[in-house]
């Protein structure tokens, strides 16, 4: 059984993601599930998962004042009819930051493809561990929709945000959902689409294309996919943090446009130079009144494409 992925490049087939029977009441992931022994090494290099979590937490504090975060939060609360003080802004910042980082063709260079792996992030971490010379023109890891959603949910939970789990809008597709209870009003379920499968270019964080209430229960993803001591190669560790600095403060629209350019390079539909040229044009079209974070994101993407291409 296959599902259809809609993008500007047409329809592509996606695999049958494992359905965990959440709607029937079964827990979709086992928090006691054992980790591979090879992931439990003691990291002493200062590039452990725990250190990455700590560094991202610190960066999130600074990003709270960025134009993209502020605008996104205003749009989010307005869409749900919420007062700004009814939702923890710091939670929103972390949820959005990691969404843009870990999504398919997001700024951590994840890439959707068929893998036939279980619905957790173990195999992503195996791939990360092997990356010694990351490039902006190639994925840091490849994963299916359920793996991407599990990676996202795992990292968000490690950052201290509760209520993020997996949702199966179809038997062959998985996204993440952030469940929150505002200070006043009913509970909210926010769809976090870690891939664009079944979605259009205009669908983004909090898309309404999928109804998250169609699944009876969204269980928090509490499985520890790897230990806090898991060691990330330093070049990749540094790249992850640099990418947060370059892109996380930009607006939803800018990051979505860059995501499609980056995916085009991964798929071979765009050459790096063509993608860079498109980013230059989009930056010029912003105008002088555009937020500095948006202009910088396009500039950084163009520079990433050209520097990566020249290094080949």
C-alpha positions as CSV (number, residue, x, y, z in Angstrom):
1,X,0.0,0.0,0.0
2,X,1.3,3.4,-1.0
3,X,0.4,7.0,-0.3
4,X,0.9,10.0,-2.5
5,X,3.2,12.9,-1.7
6,X,2.3,16.2,-3.3
7,X,5.0,18.7,-4.1
8,X,5.8,21.2,-6.8
9,X,7.7,18.4,-8.5
10,X,4.6,16.2,-8.8
11,X,3.5,13.0,-7.1
12,X,5.9,10.6,-5.5
13,X,5.1,7.4,-3.7
14,X,5.7,6.8,0.0
15,X,5.9,3.6,2.0
16,X,3.6,1.9,4.4
17,X,4.5,3.5,7.7
18,X,3.9,1.1,10.6
19,X,0.5,1.6,12.2
20,X,0.7,1.3,16.0
21,X,-3.0,1.0,16.7
22,X,-3.2,4.1,18.7
23,X,-6.8,4.7,17.8
24,X,-7.6,1.4,19.4
25,X,-6.1,2.3,22.7
26,X,-2.6,0.7,22.3
27,X,0.4,2.7,23.3
28,X,2.2,3.7,20.0
29,X,5.7,3.5,21.6
30,X,7.1,1.6,24.5
31,X,9.0,3.8,26.9
32,X,10.8,0.8,28.3
33,X,12.0,-0.3,24.8
34,X,15.7,-1.1,25.1
35,X,18.2,1.1,23.2
36,X,20.9,-0.6,21.1
37,X,24.0,-1.1,23.3
38,X,26.1,0.8,20.8
39,X,24.2,4.0,21.5
40,X,25.0,3.9,25.2
41,X,28.7,5.0,25.0
42,X,30.0,7.6,27.4
43,X,30.7,10.8,25.5
44,X,33.6,12.9,26.8
45,X,34.0,15.2,23.7
46,X,31.5,17.8,24.7
47,X,29.3,16.8,21.7
48,X,26.9,14.5,23.4
49,X,23.1,14.6,22.9
50,X,22.8,16.1,26.3
51,X,25.2,18.9,25.3
52,X,23.2,19.5,22.1
53,X,20.0,19.7,24.1
54,X,21.6,22.2,26.5
55,X,22.9,24.4,23.7
56,X,19.6,24.4,21.8
57,X,17.9,25.4,25.0
58,X,20.2,28.4,25.4
59,X,19.7,29.4,21.7
60,X,15.9,29.2,22.1
61,X,16.1,31.9,24.7
62,X,17.7,34.3,22.3
63,X,15.5,33.3,19.4
64,X,12.4,34.2,21.5
65,X,13.0,37.8,20.4
66,X,13.3,37.1,16.7
67,X,10.8,38.4,14.2
68,X,9.9,35.0,12.9
69,X,9.1,33.6,16.3
70,X,7.1,36.6,17.4
71,X,5.1,36.7,14.2
72,X,4.6,32.9,14.2
73,X,3.3,33.0,17.8
74,X,0.9,35.9,17.0
75,X,-0.5,34.0,14.1
76,X,-0.8,30.8,16.1
77,X,-2.6,32.3,19.1
78,X,-4.9,34.3,16.7
79,X,-5.8,31.2,14.7
80,X,-6.9,29.5,17.9
81,X,-8.5,32.5,19.5
82,X,-6.1,32.5,22.4
83,X,-4.7,35.3,24.5
84,X,-0.9,35.3,24.3
85,X,-0.6,34.6,28.1
86,X,-2.7,31.4,27.8
87,X,0.2,29.4,26.2
88,X,3.8,29.3,27.4
89,X,5.7,31.2,24.8
90,X,8.9,29.3,25.6
91,X,7.2,26.0,24.7
92,X,6.0,27.4,21.4
93,X,9.6,28.6,20.6
94,X,11.0,25.2,21.2
95,X,8.3,23.3,19.4
96,X,8.7,25.6,16.3
97,X,12.5,25.6,16.4
98,X,12.8,21.8,16.4
99,X,10.0,21.5,13.8
100,X,12.0,23.6,11.3
101,X,15.2,21.8,12.2
102,X,14.1,18.1,11.9
103,X,11.4,18.3,9.2
104,X,12.1,16.9,5.7
105,X,14.5,19.3,4.1
106,X,14.5,21.5,7.2
107,X,17.7,23.3,8.2
108,X,19.3,20.2,9.7
109,X,19.2,18.7,6.2
110,X,17.0,15.7,7.0
111,X,15.6,13.9,3.9
112,X,12.5,11.8,3.5
113,X,12.9,8.5,1.7
114,X,11.8,4.9,1.9
115,X,13.7,3.1,4.7
116,X,11.3,0.4,6.1
117,X,12.7,1.2,9.6
118,X,10.6,1.1,12.8
119,X,8.8,4.3,13.9
120,X,11.6,5.7,16.1
121,X,14.7,7.7,15.5
122,X,17.3,5.0,16.2
123,X,18.3,4.7,12.6
124,X,18.6,8.4,12.2
125,X,21.1,8.5,15.1
126,X,23.1,5.6,13.5
127,X,23.4,7.7,10.3
128,X,24.4,10.9,12.2
129,X,27.1,9.0,14.0
130,X,28.7,8.2,10.7
131,X,28.8,11.8,9.4
132,X,32.3,13.2,9.5
133,X,32.2,15.8,6.7
134,X,28.7,17.2,6.5
135,X,27.9,19.3,3.4
136,X,25.0,21.6,2.8
137,X,24.2,19.8,-0.5
138,X,23.5,16.4,1.0
139,X,21.2,15.0,3.8
140,X,22.6,14.4,7.2
141,X,20.2,11.4,7.4
142,X,17.4,9.9,5.5
143,X,14.2,8.7,7.1
144,X,10.5,8.0,6.6
145,X,7.6,10.0,7.9
146,X,7.3,8.0,11.1
147,X,11.0,8.2,11.9
148,X,11.0,12.0,11.3
149,X,8.0,12.5,13.6
150,X,9.6,10.3,16.3
151,X,12.9,12.2,16.1
152,X,11.0,15.5,16.5
153,X,8.9,14.2,19.4
154,X,12.0,12.7,21.1
155,X,14.0,15.9,21.0
156,X,11.1,18.1,22.1
157,X,10.5,15.9,25.1
158,X,14.2,16.0,25.9
159,X,13.9,19.8,25.8
160,X,11.2,19.6,28.5
161,X,8.1,20.3,26.5
162,X,5.3,17.8,27.2
163,X,2.4,16.7,25.1
164,X,4.1,15.8,21.9
165,X,3.3,12.4,20.3
166,X,2.6,10.6,17.0
167,X,-0.6,10.8,15.0
168,X,-1.6,8.6,12.1
169,X,-4.0,10.6,9.8
170,X,-3.9,7.6,7.5
171,X,-2.8,4.0,8.1
172,X,0.2,4.7,5.9
173,X,1.3,8.1,7.1
174,X,2.6,9.7,10.4
175,X,2.9,13.2,11.7
176,X,3.6,14.6,15.1
177,X,1.0,16.4,17.3
178,X,1.5,18.9,20.1
179,X,-1.3,18.6,22.6
180,X,-1.7,21.5,25.0
181,X,-4.2,22.8,27.5
182,X,-4.4,26.6,27.5
183,X,-4.9,28.5,30.7
184,X,-8.5,29.0,29.6
185,X,-10.6,27.3,27.0
186,X,-10.6,23.7,25.5
187,X,-7.6,21.5,24.8
188,X,-5.8,22.0,21.5
189,X,-4.1,19.6,19.2
190,X,-1.6,21.1,16.9
191,X,-0.5,19.1,13.8
192,X,3.3,19.2,13.3
193,X,3.9,17.9,9.7
194,X,7.5,16.7,9.6
195,X,7.1,16.0,5.9
196,X,4.9,17.4,3.1
197,X,3.3,14.1,2.3
198,X,-0.4,14.7,1.4
199,X,0.2,18.4,1.9
200,X,0.6,21.4,-0.4
201,X,3.2,24.2,-0.3
202,X,0.9,26.3,1.8
203,X,0.5,23.7,4.5
204,X,2.9,24.3,7.4
205,X,3.0,24.1,11.2
206,X,-0.6,23.7,12.6
207,X,-2.0,22.7,9.2
208,X,-5.7,21.9,9.2
209,X,-5.4,19.3,6.4
210,X,-5.4,16.5,9.0
211,X,-7.9,16.3,11.9
212,X,-5.8,15.2,15.0
213,X,-9.0,14.6,17.0
214,X,-9.8,11.6,14.7
215,X,-7.3,9.6,16.7
216,X,-8.8,8.9,20.2
217,X,-5.5,9.3,22.1
218,X,-2.2,11.1,21.3
219,X,0.3,9.5,23.6
220,X,3.3,11.4,24.7
221,X,6.4,10.1,23.0
222,X,8.5,9.1,26.0
223,X,10.8,6.5,24.5
224,X,14.4,7.3,25.0
225,X,15.7,6.5,21.5
226,X,19.3,7.1,22.5
227,X,21.1,7.9,25.7
228,X,22.0,11.4,26.7
229,X,25.6,10.3,26.4
230,X,25.2,9.5,22.7
231,X,28.1,11.2,20.9
232,X,27.5,13.3,17.8
233,X,30.5,13.8,15.5
234,X,31.8,17.3,16.2
235,X,31.4,18.6,12.6
236,X,27.8,17.6,12.6
237,X,27.2,18.9,16.1
238,X,28.6,22.3,15.0
239,X,26.6,22.3,11.9
240,X,23.3,21.8,13.8
241,X,24.0,24.7,16.0
242,X,25.2,27.0,13.2
243,X,22.0,26.2,11.2
244,X,19.9,27.2,14.2
245,X,21.7,30.6,14.2
246,X,21.3,31.0,10.4
247,X,17.6,30.1,10.0
248,X,15.5,29.6,13.1
249,X,14.6,33.3,13.5
250,X,13.1,33.7,10.0
251,X,9.4,33.7,9.2
252,X,7.3,30.6,8.4
253,X,6.9,31.6,4.8
254,X,10.6,32.2,4.3
255,X,11.6,28.9,5.9
256,X,8.9,27.0,3.8
257,X,10.3,28.6,0.6
258,X,13.9,27.6,1.6
259,X,12.7,24.1,2.5
260,X,11.5,23.6,-1.1
261,X,14.7,24.9,-2.6
262,X,16.7,22.6,-0.3
263,X,14.6,19.6,-1.2
264,X,15.0,20.4,-4.9
265,X,18.8,20.2,-4.4
266,X,18.5,16.9,-2.5
267,X,16.3,15.4,-5.3
268,X,18.4,16.7,-8.1
269,X,15.6,18.9,-9.4
270,X,17.6,22.0,-8.8
271,X,21.3,22.6,-9.2
272,X,22.9,24.3,-6.2
273,X,23.6,27.4,-8.3
274,X,20.0,27.6,-9.5
275,X,18.7,27.2,-5.9
276,X,21.2,30.0,-4.8
277,X,20.0,32.2,-7.6
278,X,16.4,31.7,-6.7
279,X,17.2,32.5,-3.0
280,X,18.9,35.7,-4.2
281,X,15.8,36.7,-6.1
282,X,13.5,36.0,-3.2
283,X,15.7,38.0,-0.9
284,X,15.7,41.0,-3.3
285,X,11.9,40.8,-3.6
286,X,11.5,41.2,0.2
287,X,12.2,44.9,0.1
288,X,13.9,47.2,2.5
289,X,11.2,46.8,5.2
290,X,11.5,43.1,5.5
291,X,12.7,41.6,8.8
292,X,16.5,41.2,8.9
293,X,16.1,37.5,9.9
294,X,14.3,36.7,6.6
295,X,16.9,38.5,4.5
296,X,19.7,36.8,6.3
297,X,18.1,33.4,5.9
298,X,17.9,33.7,2.1
299,X,21.5,35.1,2.0
300,X,22.8,32.2,4.2
301,X,21.0,29.7,2.0
302,X,22.5,31.1,-1.2
303,X,26.0,31.1,0.4
304,X,25.5,27.5,1.7
305,X,24.7,26.4,-1.8
306,X,27.6,28.1,-3.5
307,X,30.2,27.1,-0.8
308,X,29.0,23.5,-0.9
309,X,29.1,23.4,-4.7
310,X,32.6,24.9,-4.9
311,X,33.9,22.3,-2.4
312,X,32.9,19.5,-4.7
